[in-house]
Amino acid sequence: MSTPRHPLLLDLAGRRVVVVGGGPVAARRAARLVEDGADVVVVAPALCEDLAELASAGRVTWRARDYLATDLDAAWLVHTATGDRAVDDAVAADADAARLWCVRADDAGASSAWTPAVARSGDVTVAVGTGGDPRRAVALRNAISLLLDTGRLPLRHHRPATGRVTLVGGGPGDPGLITTRGRRALAEADVVVVDRLAPRALLAELDPAVEIIEAGKSPHAHTLTQTEINAVLVERAQAGHRVVRLKGGDSFVLGRGGEEVLACLSAGVPVEVVPGVTSALAVPAAAGIPVTHRGMARQVTILSAHDTAPDWATLARLDGTLVLLMGVAQLPSHTRALLAHGKDPGTPVAIIENGTLPAQRTTVGTLADIADRAREGGVGNPAVVVIGDVAALADVLA
């Protein structure tokens, strides 16, 4: 058996590829070819379920009979996986005579072409060949896929590309709680527009050439207005850069992500949203508080503490869990409003500071005394306030 030495990526879009065989191996090959845009013709007297579904959906053309040499007419590439040595030999011989590359599933040593183990991540494709040892190739492929998906490999483009914006929800604080897709977007970024509560430890892993623009809100630092942030995103993308807007939590949960998407769309800038783990749910969970729990709470309401005119009468009547984001400074007025509208003073309350981070701390009390406890304990933002019976579980489940 000769060892393949010449790797090559093929553009199969619209080009005919013939797959001989109707079993599971042929189905896997055909499905991959369909994803790559090939015009797939399957030759087999019968089809397994997966291939039959592709045929019934019109994604492959099925010739319901035994193989004929004329089946290779107009083909660019051939795969044979019949499980019948004589048939596979015939297909390979006909392909060789027609100067077509033929991939054999039964005998790699008799093939003129080989299918490598392939790792794909976005527009990156890595093919792994290991001299005829498929298990070794798969193990390497899986390791490379993990590194690609988690942004551990250098993914930045070094040739001009179409500018675009990706809104990445960075999760509740711990860098390990960002999604793999979010990590990959960061690894591809030319510009990162970052909030104060985003997982900032990830910035140290970026290429030194990546531009980092501070957009976070801090009591003692200049803050970009939302209009200015929108303008920066559009401007950098129109200059041909891949821009990541890195936020804490989820961009679409009290994160103004919708406004940023609309600004990009209005300017004709391609934009993608990568969801994140919202701190409204994850921070209570990290403190042992399920925001819903059978027999205690069947619903959860999330409120921004910056809302200047919430409907306290309605909120006080809710039987479920109330979660306040960034609500420490307004906690005395909020608790007074809930009490004034009839909320039980004994309702459990928990405040979780720096959720999911090493400095995480939980302060518990009741609606009647939590403001005093917070003041005495020096509680500050960033913090999530949980109001409702589930808050009492903090001491049990933490």
Buried (B, 14 or more C-beta within 10 A) or exposed (E): EEEBEEEEEEEBEEBBBBBBBBBEBBBBBBBBBBEBEBBBBBBBEEBBEBBBBBBEEEBBBBBEEEBEEEBBEEBBBBBBBBBBEEBBBBBBEBBEEEEBBBBBBBEBEBBBBBBBBBBBBEEEEBBBBBEBEBEBBEBBBEEBBBBBBBBBBEBBBEEEBEBBBBBBBBBBBBBEBBBBBBBBBBBBBBBBBBBBBBBBEBBEEBEEEBEEBBBBEEEEEEBBEEEEBBBBBBBBBEEEBBBBBBBBBBBBBBBBBEEBBEBBEEBEBEBBBBBBBBBBBBBBBBBBBBBBBEEBBEEBBBBBBEBEEBEBEEBBEBEBBBBBBBBBBBBBEBBEBBBEBEBEEEBBBBBBBBBBBEEBBBBBBBBBBBBEBBEEEEBEBBBBBBBBBBBBBBBEEB
